[in-house]
């Protein structure tokens, strides 16, 4: 069964993947970005190539939705807990949900202040920050992956967040990026306890190991490692750019701040961002 590591883009999903993959799969006391392959992206051609001619999807990439469930069912033929990254909203499109309780055992959702997200996304995708704000608020937004342009229904930040929060078919935990940044050990332990108690994932809760992994996967360490060796997920400049909690205060114009705060007022208040 699949456990989703879910989030709107640029919310800390990759950092959490680094923490989890290192805790479960690292063999030596040295982090390498290759370990992230232990928690791969779901929207990858290898999971859909046996089901559909990917070249034909280039003309109508949303047709990939017809194969969400069959791809997940094939993954679950291994009959074991597997972790997958997704930026897909947990929505229904053409009467087909992104996932089902037959394919999913739970999710970990990372949420981040949307004002910081637009700054990070603009730099990552090399787009104007105004465009980044438009995408964040666009309920119909779609992301595209790789040479086959495999579609991912990110939707708006609001829909993305609420779609996972309100999906009660399987257990989930919501983690604020800002809390993970402020107290990584405490929040990471919460996540591990969730996996152990709610997902029934077999793991040993080792406080010394948690401390070691948190140090190994600190943002500064990942950033330094990227500077030295590069990182395949980087598109324009560094992937681990700043990671600050409130970088919007220095990078986001007041009118764009206001636009986000008005559009997402209820959810931002609920999460303590306003």
C-alpha positions, 0 to 999 in steps of 0.5 A: 500500500502507498503512503503519500508524501504530499504537498503543493510544490516548493513546500518542503516535500523533498526535504521530508523525503530526505529525512524519511529515506535516510532514516529508513534506507541509509546504510552509511553515515553520509547523505547522498541525493541518490537515496531520494530514489527510495521515495520516488515521484509517482508521476514518472514514465516508468509507472505508466509506460506499461499502461499507455503509449506515452508519446500519445499523451503529449497531445492530451496529457490529462489522459494520464488521469485514466491510468492513476488507479491502474498504475497504483495497483501495479505498484501495490502488487509488491504487497508492501508499504511504499512511499511516493512523492506527489504534488497532485491534489487529492481530487476527483476528475471525471469521476475518478479520484487521484487515489483510493483506500484500496491503493493508499494506506495514508499520507503525510502532507507538508503545508507552507506559507503560500507567500513564501512558496511563490518566491521559491517557485519563481526562482525554481521555475525561472518565472516572474513572481506575478506568474507564480502568484497566479499559478498559486491561486489557479484552481485549474493549475496543472504541472507537467513532468519530464519529456512526456509532459506527464500531467499532475493536477496541482490545482490551487494552493487552497484546493491542494491543501484542503483536498488532502485535509478533508480526505477521510478515507485513509489516515493522514498527518499535516505538518507545517514546514515552519514547524519542521524548520523550527523544531525538526527533531520534534516534528520528525518524531511525530511523523515517525509515530504516525507511521508506526501507530496509524499506518502500522509501518514497522520501524524502531523509534531511535532518538539517537538515530533521529538526532543523527538523521536530522543533522545529516539532512539539515537544510544547510548540509543539503544546500552545501551538498548541492553546491558541491555535487549538484542536484538533478531536481534543480532547474534554474539555480539551486534547489535548496535556495534559502529555505527561510520561513518568511522570505516573502517579507523581503521578496514579495511586493505588498500588493502581491502579499495582499492578493494572496492574503485576501484569496486564502484568508480563511486557510491562512488564519487556520494555519496561523499564517495570518 
